[in-house]
Amino acid sequence: MNKSILGLALAALLSITTVAHAAGEKDAKVTLVYEHELPNVPGKSIKGVLVEYRPGGFSSGHTHPDSAFIYATVLEGAIRSQVNDGPVKVYRAGENFSEMPGDRHGVSENASKTKSAKLLAVFVVDSSQKELTFPLKK
């Protein structure tokens, strides 16, 4: 292979990687912060997930396990959210919402382009369930 063609291919690959990384910078940071089996509900656990949004950040449309009930509380800033075909709502620090088993979360994003936002999502889910988020199928 010609060195100039190889150089162009490498430059193109690097630019694609940089664009993909830049796009990924808007993704929310998701951290499992708590996990405990429920002693009075065999087979179920409670799992706390901290979701941190940079200014303008978002989570792509997703679902959760069919066994999951979710209670989310905004800790900081404001979150724009849409569950199923309901209206898009903005929840501010101290406000909360729920997601039922099988719900689709089409919009989950920071309502601000200049300030960070955080929410705590508390899952009651099958203890065997390790993956908590699945991308929406297009």
Rosetta silent file (secondary structure, phi, psi, omega in degrees, C-alpha in Angstrom):
SEQUENCE: MNKSILGLALAALLSITTVAHAAGEKDAKVTLVYEHELPNVPGKSIKGVLVEYRPGGFSSGHTHPDSAFIYATVLEGAIRSQVNDGPVKVYRAGENFSEMPGDRHGVSENASKTKSAKLLAVFVVDSSQKELTFPLKK
SCORE:     score description
SCORE:     0.000 S_00000001
   1 L     0.000  137.800  179.512    0.000    0.000    0.000 S_00000001
   2 L   -62.431  136.823 -178.207    1.242    3.466   -0.893 S_00000001
   3 H   -60.979  -36.607 -179.037    2.505    5.476    2.149 S_00000001
   4 H   -69.236  -36.239  176.868    0.404    8.537    1.214 S_00000001
   5 H   -67.417  -42.455  178.035   -2.779    6.405    1.027 S_00000001
   6 H   -61.903  -41.610  178.350   -1.910    4.811    4.358 S_00000001
   7 H   -62.805  -43.104  177.694   -1.327    8.299    5.833 S_00000001
   8 H   -64.358  -41.823  179.454   -4.692    9.546    4.525 S_00000001
   9 H   -63.472  -41.631  178.868   -6.468    6.465    5.900 S_00000001
  10 H   -65.174  -42.782  178.958   -4.819    6.980    9.300 S_00000001
  11 H   -62.965  -41.892  178.602   -5.760   10.693    9.335 S_00000001
  12 H   -63.291  -42.735  178.937   -9.362    9.834    8.425 S_00000001
  13 H   -62.476  -42.956  178.900   -9.513    7.225   11.189 S_00000001
  14 H   -63.943  -39.153 -179.932   -8.145    9.707   13.738 S_00000001
  15 H   -69.390  -36.171  176.412  -10.692   12.358   12.718 S_00000001
  16 H   -64.705  -43.378  178.747  -13.559    9.842   13.033 S_00000001
  17 H   -61.886  -41.871  179.776  -12.303    8.838   16.487 S_00000001
  18 H   -64.975  -43.002  178.398  -12.090   12.493   17.541 S_00000001
  19 H   -63.216  -44.767  179.975  -15.639   13.211   16.328 S_00000001
  20 H   -62.217  -40.759  178.821  -16.969   10.103   18.088 S_00000001
  21 H   -66.016  -42.736 -179.774  -15.199   11.119   21.306 S_00000001
  22 H   -62.455  -42.290  178.163  -16.521   14.681   21.060 S_00000001
  23 H   -63.728  -39.276 -178.891  -20.081   13.379   20.570 S_00000001
  24 H   -66.930  -20.200 -179.773  -19.611   11.020   23.531 S_00000001
  25 L   -65.100  -19.536  179.558  -18.677   13.944   25.779 S_00000001
  26 L   -86.646  -11.316  179.615  -22.367   14.897   25.932 S_00000001
  27 E   -65.952  145.985  177.004  -23.352   11.461   27.247 S_00000001
  28 L   -69.211  149.314  173.907  -24.412   11.278   30.863 S_00000001
  29 E   -92.694  124.322 -175.552  -22.045    9.686   33.369 S_00000001
  30 E  -117.801  124.300 -176.487  -23.825    6.764   35.050 S_00000001
  31 E  -131.695  125.578  172.980  -22.470    5.266   38.297 S_00000001
  32 E   -72.825  117.676 -175.472  -23.898    2.454   40.423 S_00000001
  33 E  -112.044  -10.075 -178.556  -23.624    3.919   43.941 S_00000001
  34 E  -157.806  140.175  177.354  -25.701    1.463   45.996 S_00000001
  35 E  -152.967  126.564 -179.371  -26.816   -2.161   45.735 S_00000001
  36 E  -154.182  130.659  175.826  -28.547   -4.284   48.376 S_00000001
  37 E   -68.664  141.051  178.965  -30.742   -7.385   48.253 S_00000001
  38 L   -82.732  116.762 -174.746  -34.137   -6.810   49.854 S_00000001
  39 L   -67.079  -25.865 -178.080  -34.377   -9.201   52.820 S_00000001
  40 L  -100.021    4.190  177.891  -38.184   -9.240   52.827 S_00000001
  41 L  -135.183   85.717 -177.054  -38.614   -9.629   49.041 S_00000001
  42 L   -54.054  134.781  177.169  -36.682  -12.708   47.884 S_00000001
  43 L    86.728   -3.147 -179.659  -35.036  -12.311   44.484 S_00000001
  44 E  -115.153  149.175  177.046  -35.286   -8.486   44.449 S_00000001
  45 E  -132.063  160.244  170.948  -32.649   -5.827   45.057 S_00000001
  46 E  -109.139  133.316 -179.072  -32.541   -2.080   45.388 S_00000001
  47 E  -132.759  128.541  177.114  -29.905   -0.352   43.266 S_00000001
  48 E  -101.399  130.378 -178.690  -29.041    3.341   43.327 S_00000001
  49 E  -124.379  121.679  175.610  -27.665    4.903   40.157 S_00000001
  50 E   -89.432  125.561  178.777  -26.209    8.418   40.053 S_00000001
  51 E  -115.326  118.875 -178.141  -26.676   10.055   36.631 S_00000001
  52 E  -113.159  126.177 -178.942  -24.549   13.148   36.015 S_00000001
  53 E  -111.003  127.113  170.639  -25.210   15.419   33.045 S_00000001
  54 L   -71.587  167.133  173.178  -22.738   17.991   31.793 S_00000001
  55 L   -53.533  127.936 -178.298  -24.225   21.204   30.410 S_00000001
  56 L    76.055    3.797 -176.280  -26.189   20.135   27.347 S_00000001
  57 L   -76.280  163.295 -176.533  -25.618   16.472   28.250 S_00000001
  58 E  -156.550  166.355  166.421  -28.063   13.646   27.672 S_00000001
  59 E  -113.652  136.000  177.199  -28.732    9.924   27.803 S_00000001
  60 L   -64.040  158.167  178.607  -29.864    8.338   24.559 S_00000001
  61 L   -52.717  139.407 -174.683  -33.378    6.883   24.450 S_00000001
  62 E  -156.460  170.923  170.483  -33.531    3.680   26.465 S_00000001
  63 E  -126.132  175.312  177.326  -35.527    1.123   28.396 S_00000001
  64 L  -126.786  170.835 -179.478  -34.802   -0.717   31.614 S_00000001
  65 L   -54.661  147.658  179.839  -35.280   -4.375   32.609 S_00000001
  66 L   -60.187  -21.151 -179.705  -38.880   -5.593   32.568 S_00000001
  67 L   -88.251   -2.935 -170.056  -38.570   -6.285   36.311 S_00000001
  68 L   -90.221  128.860  164.067  -37.492   -2.711   37.169 S_00000001
  69 E  -107.469  133.044 -174.464  -39.533   -0.107   39.005 S_00000001
  70 E  -125.793  134.425  174.669  -37.604    3.186   39.115 S_00000001
  71 E  -121.046  116.155 -175.729  -37.986    6.229   41.350 S_00000001
  72 E  -113.401  136.167  177.618  -35.810    9.151   40.217 S_00000001
  73 E  -124.348  129.245  176.639  -35.042   12.332   42.156 S_00000001
  74 E   -77.249  124.184 -178.412  -33.273   15.343   40.662 S_00000001
  75 E   -93.818  -31.027 -174.388  -30.424   16.297   42.993 S_00000001
  76 E  -153.286  139.671  176.238  -29.023   19.291   41.126 S_00000001
  77 L    74.813 -147.589 -178.213  -30.085   21.442   38.183 S_00000001
  78 E  -141.284  139.588 -178.155  -32.980   20.501   35.927 S_00000001
  79 E  -118.989  131.198  172.884  -33.676   17.389   33.840 S_00000001
  80 E   -93.090  128.979 -173.365  -35.893   17.209   30.756 S_00000001
  81 E  -141.292  145.744  172.032  -37.618   13.813   30.639 S_00000001
  82 E  -138.861  126.431  176.986  -40.195   11.912   28.621 S_00000001
  83 E  -112.686  128.982 -176.652  -41.534    8.496   29.567 S_00000001
  84 L    54.785 -135.472 -178.713  -43.433    6.524   26.914 S_00000001
  85 L   -99.547   17.192  178.963  -45.604    8.840   24.810 S_00000001
  86 L   -69.766  176.379  179.876  -46.240   11.260   27.675 S_00000001
  87 L   -70.306  154.806  171.752  -45.344   14.923   27.544 S_00000001
  88 L   -77.421  125.406 -178.603  -41.762   16.103   27.834 S_00000001
  89 E  -122.415  153.375  174.194  -41.445   17.553   31.346 S_00000001
  90 E  -107.572  126.375  177.382  -38.730   19.464   33.157 S_00000001
  91 E  -111.515  130.492 -178.638  -37.958   18.317   36.707 S_00000001
  92 E  -103.193  168.070 -178.780  -35.928   20.600   38.969 S_00000001
  93 L   -47.117  129.670 -179.603  -33.808   19.823   42.043 S_00000001
  94 L    94.541  -15.548  178.614  -35.988   18.131   44.656 S_00000001
  95 L   -91.038  161.637 -176.290  -38.623   16.931   42.171 S_00000001
  96 E  -145.754  168.143  175.865  -39.074   13.301   41.178 S_00000001
  97 E  -152.813  165.193  179.672  -40.740   10.891   38.774 S_00000001
  98 E  -121.287  154.973  170.993  -41.278    7.149   38.401 S_00000001
  99 E  -126.759  131.399 -179.577  -40.844    4.647   35.616 S_00000001
 100 L   -90.305  160.616  176.633  -42.876    1.454   35.598 S_00000001
 101 L   -52.780  131.799  178.071  -41.655   -1.938   34.338 S_00000001
 102 L    88.077   -5.771  179.524  -41.519   -1.876   30.530 S_00000001
 103 L   -65.662  152.874  174.106  -41.573    1.934   30.175 S_00000001
 104 E  -105.342  132.742  178.597  -39.570    3.650   27.419 S_00000001
 105 E  -108.150   91.020 -174.167  -37.465    6.663   28.399 S_00000001
 106 E   -77.508  -33.916  179.681  -37.262    8.601   25.126 S_00000001
 107 E  -126.323  127.757  175.327  -35.892   11.892   26.480 S_00000001
 108 E  -151.454   98.639 -173.548  -33.432   12.188   29.361 S_00000001
 109 E  -151.967  159.489  174.358  -31.278   15.294   29.198 S_00000001
 110 E   -67.843  130.601  179.323  -29.946   18.285   31.028 S_00000001
 111 L   -77.876   -9.024 -177.616  -32.390   21.168   30.596 S_00000001
 112 L  -113.516  143.226  174.370  -29.475   23.633   30.757 S_00000001
 113 L   -92.749   -5.848 -174.731  -26.694   24.318   28.254 S_00000001
 114 L  -122.630  -17.459 -177.895  -24.614   26.097   30.927 S_00000001
 115 L  -122.371  149.369  176.513  -25.087   24.241   34.254 S_00000001
 116 L   -74.532  163.896  176.519  -24.577   20.617   35.284 S_00000001
 117 E  -144.185  151.638  178.937  -27.428   18.420   36.513 S_00000001
 118 E  -139.955  146.173  170.916  -27.632   15.222   38.579 S_00000001
 119 E  -139.494  153.973  175.148  -30.284   12.707   39.402 S_00000001
 120 E  -110.836  119.003  177.004  -30.461    9.625   41.583 S_00000001
 121 E  -103.937  121.378 -179.823  -32.411    6.733   40.048 S_00000001
 122 E  -106.011  119.011 -178.082  -33.420    4.062   42.560 S_00000001
 123 E  -101.433  136.201  161.678  -34.258    0.704   40.991 S_00000001
 124 E  -108.890  115.874 -167.158  -36.211   -2.147   42.549 S_00000001
 125 E  -148.828  160.314  174.917  -35.201   -4.952   40.220 S_00000001
 126 E   -54.456  133.827 -178.299  -34.524   -8.686   40.030 S_00000001
 127 L   -59.761  -30.161 -178.652  -31.299   -9.365   41.962 S_00000001
 128 L   -75.673  -12.158 -175.925  -29.898  -11.362   39.032 S_00000001
 129 L   -77.042  116.901  179.792  -30.243   -8.359   36.687 S_00000001
 130 L   -97.268  -44.270  177.970  -26.830   -6.812   36.005 S_00000001
 131 L   -80.432  130.411 -178.062  -27.597   -4.554   33.004 S_00000001
 132 L  -109.702  -11.378 -177.979  -29.916   -1.707   33.962 S_00000001
 133 L  -138.219  135.588  178.910  -30.196    0.219   30.686 S_00000001
 134 E  -129.202  130.961  179.412  -30.833   -0.913   27.107 S_00000001
 135 E   -60.405  145.361  175.232  -30.753    1.411   24.042 S_00000001
 136 L   -66.257  140.180  176.308  -34.075    1.937   22.269 S_00000001
 137 L   -79.320  136.062 -177.194  -34.315   -0.028   19.062 S_00000001
 138 L   -92.496    0.000    0.000  -34.643    2.224   16.028 S_00000001
